[in-house]
Amino acid sequence: MTMQIIACPGQGSQTAGFLVPWLSEVEGFRAVMEKLSLASDLDLVSLGTTADDAEIKDTAIAQPLIVASSIAAHRTLFRDSPIAGVLGHSVGEFAAAAIAGVISDEEAIRLVAIRARAMAKAAAEHPTSMAAILGGDPTEVMLAVGALGLEIANHNGAGQLVAAGDKSKIAALIALPPAKTRVIELKVAGAFHTSYMEPARLELNEAVAQVAVTDPIMKLWSNVDGQLCGSGQIFIDSLVSQVTSPVRWDLCMANLPEDNFDFIELPPAGALTGLVKRAVPNANPIALKVPTDFERVTK
């Protein structure tokens, strides 16, 4: 049987109404979402079905909604499937932690809700933004970003870096992009994974101290360095430091298995499979955008 590795997407992957087919077509999906709604103090079912794009762009809503969706998809679709490993992108690492058995589903969503509110609050203190930089020489791009006083928030691989910082400096980067690049401002509320998020890191650190943690029951890759992490406590601690540190998705992809495997992105899917398709030739990327996409998963 082909090895199966699950990926949990990060913020920005959500779209209005994306939960509609999952709630109507997948047995048990609604029950999981309702349970996680209680843990997050949000009506995630309503937010994933009737809320518009502007409402679910809000960091305090987007992060719990995305993580809950990934957890619900795994719990309902993969009950009888032996998963070899899991990894997440940014906030998706909380879903990965739950799937790997490091923390409970409810604790994962509770921590995400705290993280999301704290990051939204930190983002409101100063006008900041993020921008994807596509193409160009990575060294030259990083020099240009640093010269503007911006930080690299995401090393996404496949020719993509994400800069973050003061909104006016992001505007300057867009106006005068580095050579041979295309710069696109992201639809996010602030400069995540940078020093601007320090107040949120401190708040999440306090919350994490109250959580019961166990070691992962499957392979679990970390955004810190792309390596496998066998310690639940080290992984949870990294979720705290991650708030102000760059996401090394490039290193995660570089450390995926060398044998052929299914790379299955949980909903709301698409972004991570796109990166893997360009960077990991031995992967079979499957984006679970709608329930029928699960038919493509090797049984």
GIDA-V527435 format. One record per run of one state. SS is the DSSP state (a for helix, b for strand, c for the rest). FROM is the first residue (numbers start at 1). TO is the last residue. If there is no record, write none. Layout:
BEGIN
ss:SS from:FROM to:TO
ss:SS from:FROM to:TO
END
This chain:
BEGIN
ss:c from:1 to:2
ss:b from:3 to:8
ss:c from:9 to:19
ss:a from:20 to:25
ss:c from:26 to:28
ss:a from:29 to:40
ss:c from:41 to:43
ss:a from:44 to:47
ss:c from:48 to:52
ss:a from:53 to:57
ss:c from:58 to:58
ss:a from:59 to:77
ss:c from:78 to:84
ss:b from:85 to:88
ss:c from:89 to:91
ss:a from:92 to:99
ss:c from:100 to:104
ss:a from:105 to:124
ss:c from:125 to:127
ss:b from:128 to:135
ss:c from:136 to:137
ss:a from:138 to:147
ss:c from:148 to:150
ss:b from:151 to:157
ss:c from:158 to:159
ss:b from:160 to:166
ss:a from:167 to:175
ss:c from:176 to:180
ss:b from:181 to:185
ss:c from:186 to:194
ss:a from:195 to:208
ss:c from:209 to:218
ss:b from:219 to:221
ss:c from:222 to:227
ss:b from:228 to:228
ss:c from:229 to:231
ss:a from:232 to:244
ss:c from:245 to:246
ss:b from:247 to:247
ss:c from:248 to:248
ss:a from:249 to:254
ss:c from:255 to:260
ss:b from:261 to:265
ss:c from:266 to:270
ss:a from:271 to:279
ss:c from:280 to:282
ss:b from:283 to:287
ss:c from:288 to:290
ss:a from:291 to:296
ss:c from:297 to:299
END
